[in-house]
């Protein structure tokens, strides 16, 4: 009887992709910094509000939304929305 088995050359195995190790972020202690600041919300009339982030230690306003410049525009009786830049020549 004849041998009907084909010969097979060795096939290299595919290289499995390496998965990078997960880098753990360093733990942060945000509570120390977060307790230093205070959020205040003030009514500005006409269903508008001013949001301020204050430093509890110094009393300084860290951030205000909307900015003071915008509030000045809103209180200016000559200001009309969309008229910040004069495009007429």
PDB file with SEQRES, HELIX, SHEET and CRYST1 records, atoms N, CA, C and O in Angstrom:
SEQRES   1 A   89  UNK UNK UNK UNK UNK UNK UNK UNK UNK UNK UNK UNK UNK          
SEQRES   2 A   89  UNK UNK UNK UNK UNK UNK UNK UNK UNK UNK UNK UNK UNK          
SEQRES   3 A   89  UNK UNK UNK UNK UNK UNK UNK UNK UNK UNK UNK UNK UNK          
SEQRES   4 A   89  UNK UNK UNK UNK UNK UNK UNK UNK UNK UNK UNK UNK UNK          
SEQRES   5 A   89  UNK UNK UNK UNK UNK UNK UNK UNK UNK UNK UNK UNK UNK          
SEQRES   6 A   89  UNK UNK UNK UNK UNK UNK UNK UNK UNK UNK UNK UNK UNK          
SEQRES   7 A   89  UNK UNK UNK UNK UNK UNK UNK UNK UNK UNK UNK                  
HELIX    1 AA1 UNK A   30  UNK A   34  1                                   5    
HELIX    2 AA2 UNK A   68  UNK A   75  1                                   8    
SHEET    1 AA1 3 UNK A  37  UNK A  45  0                                        
SHEET    2 AA1 3 UNK A  48  UNK A  55 -1                                        
SHEET    3 AA1 3 UNK A  61  UNK A  65 -1                                        
CRYST1    1.000    1.000    1.000  90.00  90.00  90.00 P 1           1          
ATOM      1  N   UNK A   1       0.845  -1.148   0.000  1.00  0.00           N  
ATOM      2  CA  UNK A   1       0.000   0.000   0.000  1.00  0.00           C  
ATOM      3  C   UNK A   1       0.903   1.227   0.000  1.00  0.00           C  
ATOM      4  O   UNK A   1       2.004   1.210   0.551  1.00  0.00           O  
ATOM      5  N   UNK A   2       0.415   2.285  -0.627  1.00  0.00           N  
ATOM      6  CA  UNK A   2       1.232   3.473  -0.723  1.00  0.00           C  
ATOM      7  C   UNK A   2       0.881   4.443   0.389  1.00  0.00           C  
ATOM      8  O   UNK A   2      -0.230   4.419   0.920  1.00  0.00           O  
ATOM      9  N   UNK A   3       1.860   5.320   0.747  1.00  0.00           N  
ATOM     10  CA  UNK A   3       1.664   6.302   1.804  1.00  0.00           C  
ATOM     11  C   UNK A   3       1.068   7.558   1.167  1.00  0.00           C  
ATOM     12  O   UNK A   3       1.757   8.237   0.406  1.00  0.00           O  
ATOM     13  N   UNK A   4      -0.187   7.881   1.457  1.00  0.00           N  
ATOM     14  CA  UNK A   4      -0.871   9.032   0.881  1.00  0.00           C  
ATOM     15  C   UNK A   4      -0.856  10.261   1.796  1.00  0.00           C  
ATOM     16  O   UNK A   4      -1.676  11.160   1.613  1.00  0.00           O  
ATOM     17  N   UNK A   5       0.029  10.321   2.751  1.00  0.00           N  
ATOM     18  CA  UNK A   5       0.105  11.437   3.679  1.00  0.00           C  
ATOM     19  C   UNK A   5       1.070  12.473   3.107  1.00  0.00           C  
ATOM     20  O   UNK A   5       2.224  12.164   2.811  1.00  0.00           O  
ATOM     21  N   UNK A   6       0.584  13.706   2.957  1.00  0.00           N  
ATOM     22  CA  UNK A   6       1.445  14.771   2.437  1.00  0.00           C  
ATOM     23  C   UNK A   6       2.349  15.268   3.536  1.00  0.00           C  
ATOM     24  O   UNK A   6       1.974  15.282   4.708  1.00  0.00           O  
ATOM     25  N   UNK A   7       3.512  15.667   3.161  1.00  0.00           N  
ATOM     26  CA  UNK A   7       4.415  16.208   4.176  1.00  0.00           C  
ATOM     27  C   UNK A   7       4.132  17.696   4.329  1.00  0.00           C  
ATOM     28  O   UNK A   7       3.881  18.400   3.350  1.00  0.00           O  
ATOM     29  N   UNK A   8       4.176  18.161   5.568  1.00  0.00           N  
ATOM     30  CA  UNK A   8       3.887  19.558   5.884  1.00  0.00           C  
ATOM     31  C   UNK A   8       5.132  20.148   6.529  1.00  0.00           C  
ATOM     32  O   UNK A   8       5.696  19.592   7.471  1.00  0.00           O  
ATOM     33  N   UNK A   9       5.539  21.287   5.993  1.00  0.00           N  
ATOM     34  CA  UNK A   9       6.666  21.953   6.626  1.00  0.00           C  
ATOM     35  C   UNK A   9       6.160  22.715   7.846  1.00  0.00           C  
ATOM     36  O   UNK A   9       4.980  23.055   7.934  1.00  0.00           O  
ATOM     37  N   UNK A  10       7.050  22.972   8.766  1.00  0.00           N  
ATOM     38  CA  UNK A  10       6.617  23.666   9.983  1.00  0.00           C  
ATOM     39  C   UNK A  10       6.277  25.122   9.656  1.00  0.00           C  
ATOM     40  O   UNK A  10       6.977  25.795   8.900  1.00  0.00           O  
ATOM     41  N   UNK A  11       5.198  25.568  10.243  1.00  0.00           N  
ATOM     42  CA  UNK A  11       4.721  26.938  10.043  1.00  0.00           C  
ATOM     43  C   UNK A  11       4.988  27.703  11.327  1.00  0.00           C  
ATOM     44  O   UNK A  11       4.598  27.261  12.408  1.00  0.00           O  
ATOM     45  N   UNK A  12       5.664  28.870  11.213  1.00  0.00           N  
ATOM     46  CA  UNK A  12       5.915  29.616  12.441  1.00  0.00           C  
ATOM     47  C   UNK A  12       4.608  30.113  13.053  1.00  0.00           C  
ATOM     48  O   UNK A  12       3.683  30.512  12.345  1.00  0.00           O  
ATOM     49  N   UNK A  13       4.556  30.081  14.358  1.00  0.00           N  
ATOM     50  CA  UNK A  13       3.370  30.541  15.078  1.00  0.00           C  
ATOM     51  C   UNK A  13       3.337  32.069  15.056  1.00  0.00           C  
ATOM     52  O   UNK A  13       4.377  32.710  15.206  1.00  0.00           O  
ATOM     53  N   UNK A  14       2.149  32.661  14.870  1.00  0.00           N  
ATOM     54  CA  UNK A  14       2.072  34.127  14.904  1.00  0.00           C  
ATOM     55  C   UNK A  14       2.420  34.634  16.302  1.00  0.00           C  
ATOM     56  O   UNK A  14       2.113  34.000  17.311  1.00  0.00           O  
ATOM     57  N   UNK A  15       3.061  35.782  16.326  1.00  0.00           N  
ATOM     58  CA  UNK A  15       3.440  36.380  17.606  1.00  0.00           C  
ATOM     59  C   UNK A  15       2.231  37.123  18.163  1.00  0.00           C  
ATOM     60  O   UNK A  15       1.642  37.973  17.494  1.00  0.00           O  
ATOM     61  N   UNK A  16       1.881  36.795  19.371  1.00  0.00           N  
ATOM     62  CA  UNK A  16       0.730  37.441  20.007  1.00  0.00           C  
ATOM     63  C   UNK A  16       1.100  38.877  20.347  1.00  0.00           C  
ATOM     64  O   UNK A  16       2.200  39.138  20.834  1.00  0.00           O  
ATOM     65  N   UNK A  17       0.182  39.815  20.090  1.00  0.00           N  
ATOM     66  CA  UNK A  17       0.496  41.210  20.420  1.00  0.00           C  
ATOM     67  C   UNK A  17       0.632  41.366  21.931  1.00  0.00           C  
ATOM     68  O   UNK A  17      -0.110  40.772  22.713  1.00  0.00           O  
ATOM     69  N   UNK A  18       1.582  42.168  22.300  1.00  0.00           N  
ATOM     70  CA  UNK A  18       1.762  42.410  23.733  1.00  0.00           C  
ATOM     71  C   UNK A  18       0.836  43.533  24.167  1.00  0.00           C  
ATOM     72  O   UNK A  18       0.700  44.545  23.478  1.00  0.00           O  
ATOM     73  N   UNK A  19       0.221  43.348  25.285  1.00  0.00           N  
ATOM     74  CA  UNK A  19      -0.698  44.348  25.836  1.00  0.00           C  
ATOM     75  C   UNK A  19       0.073  45.138  26.880  1.00  0.00           C  
ATOM     76  O   UNK A  19       0.601  44.566  27.835  1.00  0.00           O  
ATOM     77  N   UNK A  20       0.138  46.463  26.697  1.00  0.00           N  
ATOM     78  CA  UNK A  20       0.903  47.251  27.680  1.00  0.00           C  
ATOM     79  C   UNK A  20       0.250  47.179  29.051  1.00  0.00           C  
ATOM     80  O   UNK A  20      -0.968  47.062  29.186  1.00  0.00           O  
ATOM     81  N   UNK A  21       1.086  47.252  30.034  1.00  0.00           N  
ATOM     82  CA  UNK A  21       0.583  47.228  31.407  1.00  0.00           C  
ATOM     83  C   UNK A  21      -0.238  48.496  31.668  1.00  0.00           C  
ATOM     84  O   UNK A  21       0.090  49.575  31.175  1.00  0.00           O  
ATOM     85  N   UNK A  22      -1.285  48.346  32.436  1.00  0.00           N  
ATOM     86  CA  UNK A  22      -2.133  49.480  32.776  1.00  0.00           C  
ATOM     87  C   UNK A  22      -1.404  50.338  33.807  1.00  0.00           C  
ATOM     88  O   UNK A  22      -0.985  49.858  34.860  1.00  0.00           O  
ATOM     89  N   UNK A  23      -1.267  51.601  33.476  1.00  0.00           N  
ATOM     90  CA  UNK A  23      -0.594  52.520  34.388  1.00  0.00           C  
ATOM     91  C   UNK A  23      -1.638  53.116  35.316  1.00  0.00           C  
ATOM     92  O   UNK A  23      -2.604  53.736  34.871  1.00  0.00           O  
ATOM     93  N   UNK A  24      -1.435  52.926  36.580  1.00  0.00           N  
ATOM     94  CA  UNK A  24      -2.364  53.456  37.571  1.00  0.00           C  
ATOM     95  C   UNK A  24      -1.984  54.898  37.880  1.00  0.00           C  
ATOM     96  O   UNK A  24      -0.819  55.174  38.168  1.00  0.00           O  
ATOM     97  N   UNK A  25      -2.945  55.830  37.827  1.00  0.00           N  
ATOM     98  CA  UNK A  25      -2.621  57.215  38.175  1.00  0.00           C  
ATOM     99  C   UNK A  25      -2.289  57.320  39.661  1.00  0.00           C  
ATOM    100  O   UNK A  25      -2.752  56.535  40.489  1.00  0.00           O  
ATOM    101  N   UNK A  26      -1.481  58.305  39.956  1.00  0.00           N  
ATOM    102  CA  UNK A  26      -1.141  58.522  41.354  1.00  0.00           C  
ATOM    103  C   UNK A  26      -2.368  59.018  42.103  1.00  0.00           C  
ATOM    104  O   UNK A  26      -3.116  59.840  41.574  1.00  0.00           O  
ATOM    105  N   UNK A  27      -2.587  58.548  43.299  1.00  0.00           N  
ATOM    106  CA  UNK A  27      -3.759  59.008  44.052  1.00  0.00           C  
ATOM    107  C   UNK A  27      -3.636  60.498  44.351  1.00  0.00           C  
ATOM    108  O   UNK A  27      -2.566  61.003  44.692  1.00  0.00           O  
ATOM    109  N   UNK A  28      -4.759  61.177  44.212  1.00  0.00           N  
ATOM    110  CA  UNK A  28      -4.788  62.615  44.465  1.00  0.00           C  
ATOM    111  C   UNK A  28      -5.657  62.888  45.676  1.00  0.00           C  
ATOM    112  O   UNK A  28      -6.648  62.200  45.922  1.00  0.00           O  
ATOM    113  N   UNK A  29      -5.276  63.881  46.408  1.00  0.00           N  
ATOM    114  CA  UNK A  29      -6.075  64.279  47.560  1.00  0.00           C  
ATOM    115  C   UNK A  29      -6.729  65.617  47.230  1.00  0.00           C  
ATOM    116  O   UNK A  29      -6.297  66.669  47.702  1.00  0.00           O  
ATOM    117  N   UNK A  30      -7.787  65.556  46.404  1.00  0.00           N  
ATOM    118  CA  UNK A  30      -8.478  66.767  45.975  1.00  0.00           C  
ATOM    119  C   UNK A  30      -9.287  67.400  47.092  1.00  0.00           C  
ATOM    120  O   UNK A  30      -9.624  68.581  47.015  1.00  0.00           O  
ATOM    121  N   UNK A  31      -9.601  66.643  48.123  1.00  0.00           N  
ATOM    122  CA  UNK A  31     -10.430  67.190  49.189  1.00  0.00           C  
ATOM    123  C   UNK A  31      -9.748  68.343  49.912  1.00  0.00           C  
ATOM    124  O   UNK A  31     -10.413  69.255  50.403  1.00  0.00           O  
ATOM    125  N   UNK A  32      -8.417  68.300  49.978  1.00  0.00           N  
ATOM    126  CA  UNK A  32      -7.698  69.374  50.655  1.00  0.00           C  
ATOM    127  C   UNK A  32      -7.875  70.673  49.880  1.00  0.00           C  
ATOM    128  O   UNK A  32      -8.180  71.709  50.469  1.00  0.00           O  
ATOM    129  N   UNK A  33      -7.686  70.625  48.559  1.00  0.00           N  
ATOM    130  CA  UNK A  33      -7.830  71.821  47.740  1.00  0.00           C  
ATOM    131  C   UNK A  33      -9.296  72.214  47.575  1.00  0.00           C  
ATOM    132  O   UNK A  33      -9.620  73.402  47.585  1.00  0.00           O  
ATOM    133  N   UNK A  34     -10.175  71.243  47.425  1.00  0.00           N  
ATOM    134  CA  UNK A  34     -11.587  71.533  47.181  1.00  0.00           C  
ATOM    135  C   UNK A  34     -12.227  72.240  48.365  1.00  0.00           C  
ATOM    136  O   UNK A  34     -13.112  73.075  48.179  1.00  0.00           O  
ATOM    137  N   UNK A  35     -11.801  71.925  49.557  1.00  0.00           N  
ATOM    138  CA  UNK A  35     -12.415  72.559  50.720  1.00  0.00           C  
ATOM    139  C   UNK A  35     -11.951  74.007  50.888  1.00  0.00           C  
ATOM    140  O   UNK A  35     -12.507  74.753  51.694  1.00  0.00           O  
ATOM    141  N   UNK A  36     -10.940  74.392  50.133  1.00  0.00           N  
ATOM    142  CA  UNK A  36     -10.447  75.768  50.238  1.00  0.00           C  
ATOM    143  C   UNK A  36     -11.342  76.736  49.477  1.00  0.00           C  
ATOM    144  O   UNK A  36     -11.332  77.934  49.762  1.00  0.00           O  
ATOM    145  N   UNK A  37     -12.110  76.244  48.520  1.00  0.00           N  
ATOM    146  CA  UNK A  37     -12.907  77.107  47.661  1.00  0.00           C  
ATOM    147  C   UNK A  37     -14.393  76.982  47.968  1.00  0.00           C  
ATOM    148  O   UNK A  37     -14.859  75.962  48.475  1.00  0.00           O  
ATOM    149  N   UNK A  38     -15.119  78.039  47.651  1.00  0.00           N  
ATOM    150  CA  UNK A  38     -16.560  78.070  47.907  1.00  0.00           C  
ATOM    151  C   UNK A  38     -17.258  78.628  46.672  1.00  0.00           C  
ATOM    152  O   UNK A  38     -16.806  79.618  46.096  1.00  0.00           O  
ATOM    153  N   UNK A  39     -18.335  78.009  46.273  1.00  0.00           N  
ATOM    154  CA  UNK A  39     -19.134  78.478  45.141  1.00  0.00           C  
ATOM    155  C   UNK A  39     -20.311  79.276  45.673  1.00  0.00           C  
ATOM    156  O   UNK A  39     -21.055  78.804  46.532  1.00  0.00           O  
ATOM    157  N   UNK A  40     -20.476  80.494  45.157  1.00  0.00           N  
ATOM    158  CA  UNK A  40     -21.634  81.300  45.518  1.00  0.00           C  
ATOM    159  C   UNK A  40     -22.421  81.606  44.261  1.00  0.00           C  
ATOM    160  O   UNK A  40     -21.851  81.774  43.183  1.00  0.00           O  
ATOM    161  N   UNK A  41     -23.726  81.677  44.404  1.00  0.00           N  
ATOM    162  CA  UNK A  41     -24.613  81.994  43.291  1.00  0.00           C  
ATOM    163  C   UNK A  41     -25.440  83.198  43.710  1.00  0.00           C  
ATOM    164  O   UNK A  41     -26.169  83.155  44.701  1.00  0.00           O  
ATOM    165  N   UNK A  42     -25.315  84.283  42.935  1.00  0.00           N  
ATOM    166  CA  UNK A  42     -26.024  85.518  43.248  1.00  0.00           C  
ATOM    167  C   UNK A  42     -27.048  85.809  42.157  1.00  0.00           C  
ATOM    168  O   UNK A  42     -26.757  85.652  40.971  1.00  0.00           O  
ATOM    169  N   UNK A  43     -28.230  86.227  42.548  1.00  0.00           N  
ATOM    170  CA  UNK A  43     -29.249  86.610  41.570  1.00  0.00           C  
ATOM    171  C   UNK A  43     -28.886  87.973  41.001  1.00  0.00           C  
ATOM    172  O   UNK A  43     -28.538  88.893  41.742  1.00  0.00           O  
ATOM    173  N   UNK A  44     -28.970  88.097  39.659  1.00  0.00           N  
ATOM    174  CA  UNK A  44     -28.632  89.360  39.003  1.00  0.00           C  
ATOM    175  C   UNK A  44     -29.862  89.988  38.367  1.00  0.00           C  
ATOM    176  O   UNK A  44     -29.739  90.967  37.632  1.00  0.00           O  
ATOM    177  N   UNK A  45     -31.028  89.455  38.628  1.00  0.00           N  
ATOM    178  CA  UNK A  45     -32.259  89.999  38.062  1.00  0.00           C  
ATOM    179  C   UNK A  45     -32.544  89.432  36.676  1.00  0.00           C  
ATOM    180  O   UNK A  45     -31.648  88.911  36.011  1.00  0.00           O  
ATOM    181  N   UNK A  46     -33.789  89.537  36.252  1.00  0.00           N  
ATOM    182  CA  UNK A  46     -34.226  89.035  34.943  1.00  0.00           C  
ATOM    183  C   UNK A  46     -33.818  87.587  34.708  1.00  0.00           C  
ATOM    184  O   UNK A  46     -33.343  87.240  33.627  1.00  0.00           O  
ATOM    185  N   UNK A  47     -34.002  86.743  35.716  1.00  0.00           N  
ATOM    186  CA  UNK A  47     -33.655  85.321  35.617  1.00  0.00           C  
ATOM    187  C   UNK A  47     -32.195  85.103  35.252  1.00  0.00           C  
ATOM    188  O   UNK A  47     -31.874  84.151  34.540  1.00  0.00           O  
ATOM    189  N   UNK A  48     -31.319  85.956  35.720  1.00  0.00           N  
ATOM    190  CA  UNK A  48     -29.884  85.828  35.478  1.00  0.00           C  
ATOM    191  C   UNK A  48     -29.194  85.628  36.813  1.00  0.00           C  
ATOM    192  O   UNK A  48     -29.651  86.111  37.849  1.00  0.00           O  
ATOM    193  N   UNK A  49     -28.083  84.905  36.768  1.00  0.00           N  
ATOM    194  CA  UNK A  49     -27.332  84.610  37.985  1.00  0.00           C  
ATOM    195  C   UNK A  49     -25.850  84.818  37.736  1.00  0.00           C  
ATOM    196  O   UNK A  49     -25.375  84.702  36.606  1.00  0.00           O  
ATOM    197  N   UNK A  50     -25.123  85.129  38.805  1.00  0.00           N  
ATOM    198  CA  UNK A  50     -23.673  85.267  38.753  1.00  0.00           C  
ATOM    199  C   UNK A  50     -23.090  84.168  39.634  1.00  0.00           C  
ATOM    200  O   UNK A  50     -23.428  84.050  40.811  1.00  0.00           O  
ATOM    201  N   UNK A  51     -22.214  83.372  39.045  1.00  0.00           N  
ATOM    202  CA  UNK A  51     -21.561  82.277  39.754  1.00  0.00           C  
ATOM    203  C   UNK A  51     -20.137  82.710  40.079  1.00  0.00           C  
ATOM    204  O   UNK A  51     -19.396  83.137  39.193  1.00  0.00           O  
ATOM    205  N   UNK A  52     -19.754  82.601  41.353  1.00  0.00           N  
ATOM    206  CA  UNK A  52     -18.414  82.999  41.774  1.00  0.00           C  
ATOM    207  C   UNK A  52     -17.761  81.867  42.555  1.00  0.00           C  
ATOM    208  O   UNK A  52     -18.395  81.213  43.382  1.00  0.00           O  
ATOM    209  N   UNK A  53     -16.481  81.651  42.275  1.00  0.00           N  
ATOM    210  CA  UNK A  53     -15.675  80.730  43.064  1.00  0.00           C  
ATOM    211  C   UNK A  53     -14.770  81.596  43.927  1.00  0.00           C  
ATOM    212  O   UNK A  53     -13.944  82.353  43.417  1.00  0.00           O  
ATOM    213  N   UNK A  54     -14.936  81.474  45.241  1.00  0.00           N  
ATOM    214  CA  UNK A  54     -14.186  82.296  46.194  1.00  0.00           C  
ATOM    215  C   UNK A  54     -13.165  81.451  46.950  1.00  0.00           C  
ATOM    216  O   UNK A  54     -13.411  80.287  47.264  1.00  0.00           O  
ATOM    217  N   UNK A  55     -12.023  82.054  47.232  1.00  0.00           N  
ATOM    218  CA  UNK A  55     -11.017  81.421  48.079  1.00  0.00           C  
ATOM    219  C   UNK A  55     -11.433  81.673  49.526  1.00  0.00           C  
ATOM    220  O   UNK A  55     -11.562  82.826  49.937  1.00  0.00           O  
ATOM    221  N   UNK A  56     -11.643  80.620  50.295  1.00  0.00           N  
ATOM    222  CA  UNK A  56     -12.097  80.777  51.682  1.00  0.00           C  
ATOM    223  C   UNK A  56     -11.063  81.475  52.554  1.00  0.00           C  
ATOM    224  O   UNK A  56     -11.419  82.188  53.493  1.00  0.00           O  
ATOM    225  N   UNK A  57      -9.794  81.276  52.250  1.00  0.00           N  
ATOM    226  CA  UNK A  57      -8.736  81.837  53.090  1.00  0.00           C  
ATOM    227  C   UNK A  57      -8.571  83.327  52.843  1.00  0.00           C  
ATOM    228  O   UNK A  57      -8.538  84.111  53.792  1.00  0.00           O  
ATOM    229  N   UNK A  58      -8.466  83.734  51.566  1.00  0.00           N  
ATOM    230  CA  UNK A  58      -8.191  85.137  51.250  1.00  0.00           C  
ATOM    231  C   UNK A  58      -9.442  85.937  50.922  1.00  0.00           C  
ATOM    232  O   UNK A  58      -9.417  87.167  50.972  1.00  0.00           O  
ATOM    233  N   UNK A  59     -10.544  85.254  50.586  1.00  0.00           N  
ATOM    234  CA  UNK A  59     -11.760  85.947  50.185  1.00  0.00           C  
ATOM    235  C   UNK A  59     -11.724  86.424  48.739  1.00  0.00           C  
ATOM    236  O   UNK A  59     -12.660  87.079  48.281  1.00  0.00           O  
ATOM    237  N   UNK A  60     -10.664  86.105  48.023  1.00  0.00           N  
ATOM    238  CA  UNK A  60     -10.482  86.534  46.635  1.00  0.00           C  
ATOM    239  C   UNK A  60     -11.427  85.774  45.699  1.00  0.00           C  
ATOM    240  O   UNK A  60     -11.673  84.581  45.881  1.00  0.00           O  
ATOM    241  N   UNK A  61     -11.955  86.491  44.686  1.00  0.00           N  
ATOM    242  CA  UNK A  61     -12.776  85.851  43.659  1.00  0.00           C  
ATOM    243  C   UNK A  61     -11.822  85.192  42.673  1.00  0.00           C  
ATOM    244  O   UNK A  61     -11.052  85.873  41.995  1.00  0.00           O  
ATOM    245  N   UNK A  62     -11.874  83.876  42.593  1.00  0.00           N  
ATOM    246  CA  UNK A  62     -10.992  83.121  41.703  1.00  0.00           C  
ATOM    247  C   UNK A  62     -11.552  83.126  40.290  1.00  0.00           C  
ATOM    248  O   UNK A  62     -10.811  83.339  39.331  1.00  0.00           O  
ATOM    249  N   UNK A  63     -12.856  82.894  40.151  1.00  0.00           N  
ATOM    250  CA  UNK A  63     -13.497  82.843  38.847  1.00  0.00           C  
ATOM    251  C   UNK A  63     -14.914  83.351  38.987  1.00  0.00           C  
ATOM    252  O   UNK A  63     -15.574  83.094  39.993  1.00  0.00           O  
ATOM    253  N   UNK A  64     -15.387  84.075  37.978  1.00  0.00           N  
ATOM    254  CA  UNK A  64     -16.762  84.571  37.973  1.00  0.00           C  
ATOM    255  C   UNK A  64     -17.351  84.335  36.594  1.00  0.00           C  
ATOM    256  O   UNK A  64     -16.722  84.623  35.576  1.00  0.00           O  
ATOM    257  N   UNK A  65     -18.566  83.808  36.576  1.00  0.00           N  
ATOM    258  CA  UNK A  65     -19.293  83.592  35.324  1.00  0.00           C  
ATOM    259  C   UNK A  65     -20.682  84.169  35.451  1.00  0.00           C  
ATOM    260  O   UNK A  65     -21.350  83.845  36.433  1.00  0.00           O  
ATOM    261  N   UNK A  66     -21.167  84.976  34.570  1.00  0.00           N  
ATOM    262  CA  UNK A  66     -20.428  85.609  33.483  1.00  0.00           C  
ATOM    263  C   UNK A  66     -19.420  86.613  34.023  1.00  0.00           C  
ATOM    264  O   UNK A  66     -19.551  87.105  35.144  1.00  0.00           O  
ATOM    265  N   UNK A  67     -18.423  86.904  33.215  1.00  0.00           N  
ATOM    266  CA  UNK A  67     -17.358  87.824  33.628  1.00  0.00           C  
ATOM    267  C   UNK A  67     -17.924  89.214  33.930  1.00  0.00           C  
ATOM    268  O   UNK A  67     -19.028  89.559  33.508  1.00  0.00           O  
ATOM    269  N   UNK A  68     -17.148  89.994  34.662  1.00  0.00           N  
ATOM    270  CA  UNK A  68     -17.586  91.343  35.055  1.00  0.00           C  
ATOM    271  C   UNK A  68     -17.857  92.221  33.843  1.00  0.00           C  
ATOM    272  O   UNK A  68     -18.778  93.037  33.858  1.00  0.00           O  
ATOM    273  N   UNK A  69     -17.054  92.055  32.788  1.00  0.00           N  
ATOM    274  CA  UNK A  69     -17.240  92.867  31.586  1.00  0.00           C  
ATOM    275  C   UNK A  69     -18.608  92.609  30.953  1.00  0.00           C  
ATOM    276  O   UNK A  69     -19.258  93.529  30.457  1.00  0.00           O  
ATOM    277  N   UNK A  70     -19.024  91.368  30.977  1.00  0.00           N  
ATOM    278  CA  UNK A  70     -20.327  91.004  30.414  1.00  0.00           C  
ATOM    279  C   UNK A  70     -21.444  91.583  31.272  1.00  0.00           C  
ATOM    280  O   UNK A  70     -22.456  92.047  30.748  1.00  0.00           O  
ATOM    281  N   UNK A  71     -21.263  91.556  32.578  1.00  0.00           N  
ATOM    282  CA  UNK A  71     -22.257  92.129  33.477  1.00  0.00           C  
ATOM    283  C   UNK A  71     -22.381  93.633  33.279  1.00  0.00           C  
ATOM    284  O   UNK A  71     -23.485  94.175  33.345  1.00  0.00           O  
ATOM    285  N   UNK A  72     -21.259  94.317  33.035  1.00  0.00           N  
ATOM    286  CA  UNK A  72     -21.307  95.756  32.775  1.00  0.00           C  
ATOM    287  C   UNK A  72     -22.073  96.049  31.492  1.00  0.00           C  
ATOM    288  O   UNK A  72     -22.845  97.006  31.428  1.00  0.00           O  
ATOM    289  N   UNK A  73     -21.860  95.226  30.472  1.00  0.00           N  
ATOM    290  CA  UNK A  73     -22.605  95.407  29.223  1.00  0.00           C  
ATOM    291  C   UNK A  73     -24.099  95.218  29.462  1.00  0.00           C  
ATOM    292  O   UNK A  73     -24.916  95.981  28.946  1.00  0.00           O  
ATOM    293  N   UNK A  74     -24.453  94.205  30.240  1.00  0.00           N  
ATOM    294  CA  UNK A  74     -25.866  93.919  30.477  1.00  0.00           C  
ATOM    295  C   UNK A  74     -26.540  95.057  31.241  1.00  0.00           C  
ATOM    296  O   UNK A  74     -27.730  95.308  31.053  1.00  0.00           O  
ATOM    297  N   UNK A  75     -25.788  95.750  32.102  1.00  0.00           N  
ATOM    298  CA  UNK A  75     -26.393  96.839  32.877  1.00  0.00           C  
ATOM    299  C   UNK A  75     -26.347  98.175  32.139  1.00  0.00           C  
ATOM    300  O   UNK A  75     -26.944  99.145  32.605  1.00  0.00           O  
ATOM    301  N   UNK A  76     -25.657  98.252  31.004  1.00  0.00           N  
ATOM    302  CA  UNK A  76     -25.564  99.483  30.217  1.00  0.00           C  
ATOM    303  C   UNK A  76     -26.848  99.663  29.407  1.00  0.00           C  
ATOM    304  O   UNK A  76     -27.166  98.809  28.579  1.00  0.00           O  
ATOM    305  N   UNK A  77     -27.597 100.753  29.623  1.00  0.00           N  
ATOM    306  CA  UNK A  77     -28.867 100.924  28.905  1.00  0.00           C  
ATOM    307  C   UNK A  77     -28.684 101.156  27.400  1.00  0.00           C  
ATOM    308  O   UNK A  77     -29.625 100.959  26.630  1.00  0.00           O  
ATOM    309  N   UNK A  78     -27.501 101.565  26.978  1.00  0.00           N  
ATOM    310  CA  UNK A  78     -27.281 101.795  25.541  1.00  0.00           C  
ATOM    311  C   UNK A  78     -26.858 100.534  24.807  1.00  0.00           C  
ATOM    312  O   UNK A  78     -26.837 100.509  23.577  1.00  0.00           O  
ATOM    313  N   UNK A  79     -26.524  99.497  25.545  1.00  0.00           N  
ATOM    314  CA  UNK A  79     -26.075  98.254  24.912  1.00  0.00           C  
ATOM    315  C   UNK A  79     -27.258  97.504  24.317  1.00  0.00           C  
ATOM    316  O   UNK A  79     -28.302  97.356  24.952  1.00  0.00           O  
ATOM    317  N   UNK A  80     -27.077  97.039  23.104  1.00  0.00           N  
ATOM    318  CA  UNK A  80     -28.057  96.172  22.443  1.00  0.00           C  
ATOM    319  C   UNK A  80     -27.337  94.887  22.059  1.00  0.00           C  
ATOM    320  O   UNK A  80     -26.230  94.926  21.522  1.00  0.00           O  
ATOM    321  N   UNK A  81     -27.950  93.780  22.328  1.00  0.00           N  
ATOM    322  CA  UNK A  81     -27.341  92.488  22.027  1.00  0.00           C  
ATOM    323  C   UNK A  81     -26.860  92.396  20.588  1.00  0.00           C  
ATOM    324  O   UNK A  81     -27.585  92.746  19.656  1.00  0.00           O  
ATOM    325  N   UNK A  82     -25.627  91.920  20.415  1.00  0.00           N  
ATOM    326  CA  UNK A  82     -25.055  91.771  19.092  1.00  0.00           C  
ATOM    327  C   UNK A  82     -24.396  93.028  18.573  1.00  0.00           C  
ATOM    328  O   UNK A  82     -23.948  93.042  17.426  1.00  0.00           O  
ATOM    329  N   UNK A  83     -24.316  94.083  19.361  1.00  0.00           N  
ATOM    330  CA  UNK A  83     -23.747  95.350  18.911  1.00  0.00           C  
ATOM    331  C   UNK A  83     -22.400  95.643  19.593  1.00  0.00           C  
ATOM    332  O   UNK A  83     -22.062  96.807  19.808  1.00  0.00           O  
ATOM    333  N   UNK A  84     -21.642  94.618  19.928  1.00  0.00           N  
ATOM    334  CA  UNK A  84     -20.356  94.845  20.564  1.00  0.00           C  
ATOM    335  C   UNK A  84     -19.376  95.449  19.568  1.00  0.00           C  
ATOM    336  O   UNK A  84     -18.618  96.358  19.908  1.00  0.00           O  
ATOM    337  N   UNK A  85     -19.393  94.937  18.328  1.00  0.00           N  
ATOM    338  CA  UNK A  85     -18.491  95.419  17.288  1.00  0.00           C  
ATOM    339  C   UNK A  85     -19.276  96.263  16.317  1.00  0.00           C  
ATOM    340  O   UNK A  85     -20.311  95.833  15.810  1.00  0.00           O  
ATOM    341  N   UNK A  86     -18.797  97.456  16.054  1.00  0.00           N  
ATOM    342  CA  UNK A  86     -19.448  98.338  15.088  1.00  0.00           C  
ATOM    343  C   UNK A  86     -18.940  97.985  13.690  1.00  0.00           C  
ATOM    344  O   UNK A  86     -17.789  98.265  13.353  1.00  0.00           O  
ATOM    345  N   UNK A  87     -19.799  97.372  12.884  1.00  0.00           N  
ATOM    346  CA  UNK A  87     -19.385  96.947  11.544  1.00  0.00           C  
ATOM    347  C   UNK A  87     -19.754  97.941  10.475  1.00  0.00           C  
ATOM    348  O   UNK A  87     -19.486  97.710   9.296  1.00  0.00           O  
ATOM    349  N   UNK A  88     -20.372  99.059  10.865  1.00  0.00           N  
ATOM    350  CA  UNK A  88     -20.722 100.081   9.861  1.00  0.00           C  
ATOM    351  C   UNK A  88     -19.498 100.936   9.583  1.00  0.00           C  
ATOM    352  O   UNK A  88     -18.733 101.266  10.489  1.00  0.00           O  
ATOM    353  N   UNK A  89     -19.326 101.287   8.328  1.00  0.00           N  
ATOM    354  CA  UNK A  89     -18.153 102.081   7.941  1.00  0.00           C  
ATOM    355  C   UNK A  89     -18.588 103.428   7.451  1.00  0.00           C  
ATOM    356  O   UNK A  89     -17.750 104.249   7.077  1.00  0.00           O  
TER     357      UNK A  89                                                      
END                                                                             
